[in-house]
Amino acid sequence: MNELMSQAVDLMIAGMGFVFGFLIILVFATLLMSKLIGRFAPPEPATPARTPRAKPKAPASVDPDTAEAIKKAIAQYRARHKK
């Protein structure tokens, strides 16, 4: 039983060592690729500045008959929907 546990611990240490080594290599490879891309990649195109949208022009004045109709419609709506 003691020999079996010894082999299990050896195998565990070897496996963890391989994983640790692989992760270290992966970190350095990622750093190297990042530096290479930063050096040789073309610069990003400049994004154009956003132009503000033109606001729709409101009519200069509202017809008095239209204004009166709107007022009556609002009063009627409010009378029907009182809480």
N, C-alpha and C positions, 0 to 999 in steps of 0.2 A: 504494500500500500504506500509505503514511504517513497519508493522509487517512482511510482505512478504520479504522486503529487509533485515530485521533483521534475519529472518530464512536463507536467502540465504548467508549472511555473516557468520553466525554460521556454516552452512554446508561447506562453502568454507574453513574456518579455520580448521574445523575438518578433511576435506579431505587432506589439505596441511599438517596438523600435522601427519596424518597416513603415508603419503608418505615420509615425512622427517624422521619419526621414522624408517620406513622400510629401507630407504637408510642408516641410521646410523647402523642398525643391519647388513645390507649387507656388509658394509665396515669392520666392526669388524669380521664378519664371514670369509671374504676373507683374512684378515690379519692372523687370526687363522689358516686357512687351509694352507696358505703359510708357516707359521712356522712349522706346523706339517709335511708337505711334505718335507721341508728342513731337518728336523730331521730324519724322518723315511725312506725316499726314498733311494734306492741304489745309489751309486755314478755313474756318467756317465762314460761309458767306454772311455778310452783315445783313441783319434783318432791317427792312425799311421801317422808318418811323410811322406810327399809325397817325393817319390824318383824322381829325375829328369829323364826325358825320354832321352834315348840314341838318339843322332842325327844320321841320316842315313849317312853312310860313302860315300863320293864322290869318284869317281875314281881318282887315283893319277894323271893321265894325260889323256887328250882327244886325240884321234886319229887325226892327222893333216888333213886327208880327211874329217872327221866329222866336225872339226872346220871350215874348208873352206866351207862346205855345209851350216852350220849354218849362217856364215857371208853372204853368197850369198842370203839365204832366208830372212834374216833381211833386207838386202839392197833392195831386191825386194819388200818386204812388205812396207817399208818406201817410195819407189818410187810410189807405187800404192795409198798410203793413205796420201799423202802430203796435208796439209791444208793451 
